[in-house]
Amino acid sequence: MNIVLKNANLLHPGENIDKKNVDILLSDGVISKIGNLKKEDYTEAKEFDLTNIYVVPGLFDMHVHLREPGREDEETVVTGCDSAANGGFTGVACMPNTEPAIDSAEVILLIKKKAFGHLVDVHPIAAATVARKGEVISPMAELFETGAVAFSDDGVAIKSSAILRRALEYSRMFDTPIIEHCEDESLTGGSMNEGLNSTTLGLNPIPSVSEDLIVMRDILMAEYTGGKVHIAHISTKRSVEMVRQAKKKGIKVTAEVTPHHFTLTDDAVKTYDTNTKMSPPLRTKADVEEIIKGLKDGTIDCIASDHAPHSIEEKEAEFDYAPNGIIGLETEAGLALTELYHKKVLSLAQLIEKLAINPRKILNLPVPKFEAGETANFTLIDPDEIWTVNISKFKSKSVNSPFDKRLLTGKAVGVINNKQMFYKGEKIDVS
């Protein structure tokens, strides 16, 4: 089948492409021609008018929780991929805190089997230690050979500096990062950021220094070993400053931030809505301002959702007892466009770098190319579409989002990948 994308704006910052009103011909899901097409250039094609819509490299989220195996009531590989496609993503990397953990080749193969044939590519991140207990290094070589793209004990930091050192040294052999959830467990156990709000609300606090200590440790260990460390969901002012200084020294450190950490502060917790409870917790206005600065100056490399589905029953508990985390795949692009692009924090090209190009580079994955002969891997973005978040229309199995009914400007309206197309809520076969 031939598909023609008419009048599109083509934007690929990795290839310095920024063209207006371009036509793209896809033949069986493969890019056949890019340019101003005439009717004689193709026959029997399905045409889509993409006036004012940008075609960009398929967005990639390097931090999602698909819950399978173990908690298929909250999410499965397929429903998580459906959610990703609906949010504008053609690829995700899934975290290892499943039940059992992704610490064996069998679990990786299970996830890959479940994801086979889907529009969205799934790349497992394996546990750095067996069962994520921080005691014994996982079989990293076997996991890498089976398809792991990075290693992490996500949900917790690697327990000891000795084990972290070993993990970094082993990961150097595969040129993969160790992804760290940076919290000192001896200082956690609370429900929200420590400060005036936690005192006023009477909720158990988590001090920001719990993150700062682990970020400092990890940077020092990356410098010592020469390994790569990636700071997941960075949330404090001091952590951003430490990553900035480490990069200036040439230390191999990268960082991501979630939309909720650059759009919300701990003021949101005043409603006692458990959908504002997450790990790391929502921080202060000063922290958010430094995160925005870090996004602008390149200290923070990418944006990731930390998509964390939970059942309604679990979230409808007292604040202190509710689990941490929110879903985010279907609001991520809209929040980033609204808060970063339209507020002139980042240009659209810079935003695409953080949502599509940098995550793949960190994980050593190929970046989609805009060339004839390449299989199309596109996200279609309408930067000016005004829409209201409606969690009842999400593709995720879970609905734990603090952004329901929020008005956003900018939306990913479609995706094309693996010879499949999802456009404005409709699945279209392009092969």
FENJO-V267430 format. One line per field, one symbol per residue. ss: DSSP state (A for helix, B for strand, O for the rest). phi: phi as a letter, one per 20 degrees, with the letter a starting at -180 (. if undefined). burial: 1 if it has 24 or more other C-alpha atoms within 12 Angstrom, else 0. A space follows every 10 residues. Layout:
BEGIN
ss: ???
phi: ???
burial: ???
END
This chain:
BEGIN
ss: OBBBBBBBBB BBAAAOBBBB BBBBBBBOOB BBBBBOOOAA AOOOBBBBBO OOOBBBBOBB BBBBBOOOOO OOOOOOAAAA AAAAAAAOBB BBBBOOOOOO OOOOAAAAAA AAAAAOOOOO BBBBOBBOBA AAOOOOBOOA AAAAAAOOOO BBOOOOOOOO AAAAAAAAAA AAOOOOOBBB OOOOAAAOOO OBBOOAAAAA AOOOBBOOAA AAAAAAAAAA AAAAAOOOBB BOOOOOAAAA AAAAAAAAOO OOBBBBBOAA AAAOOAAAAA AOOAAAOOOO OOOOAAAAAA AAAAAAAOOO OBBOOOBBOO OAAAAOOOAA AOOOOOOOOO OAAAAAAAAA AOOOOOOAAA AAAAAAAAAA AAOOOOOOOO OOOOBOOBBB BBBBBBBBOO AAAOOOOOOO OOOOOOBBBB BBBBBBBOOB BBBOOBBBBO O
phi: .ecdeemeee cbffdldbcd lddcdddlnd febcqeedgf fbcldedced gmdeecggfc debcdemdeo cffeacgfff ffffffeodd bbddeeeecf ffcbffffff ffffegnege fdcfdeffcf llemdcffff fffffepfda cadhobfggc ffffgfffff fffdldeeed eebfffddoe dbffrgffff emdfecffff fgffffgfff ffffemedcd efkfbdgfff fffgffffen feccbccegf eddcdffffg emfffdebcf ffdegfffff fgffffenge fbdbelgcfc fgfffecggf dfffocfbfe dgffffffed ffemfcffff ffgedcefgf ffeldfegde bgneffccdd ddfdfebdfc ffdfeffdcf cedgmfecco beeabcalmc ccclndeced d
burial: 0111111111 1111000010 1111111111 1111101000 0000101101 0111111111 1111111110 0001111111 1111111111 1111111100 1111101111 1101100111 1111111111 1111001111 1111011111 1111111111 1011111111 1101111111 1111100111 1111101100 0011111111 1111111111 1110111111 1111111111 1111011000 1111111111 1111111111 0111111111 1111001111 1101110111 1111111111 1001100011 0111111111 1111111111 1000110111 1111111111 1110101111 1001111111 1110000010 1001111111 1111000111 1111111111 1110000101 0
END
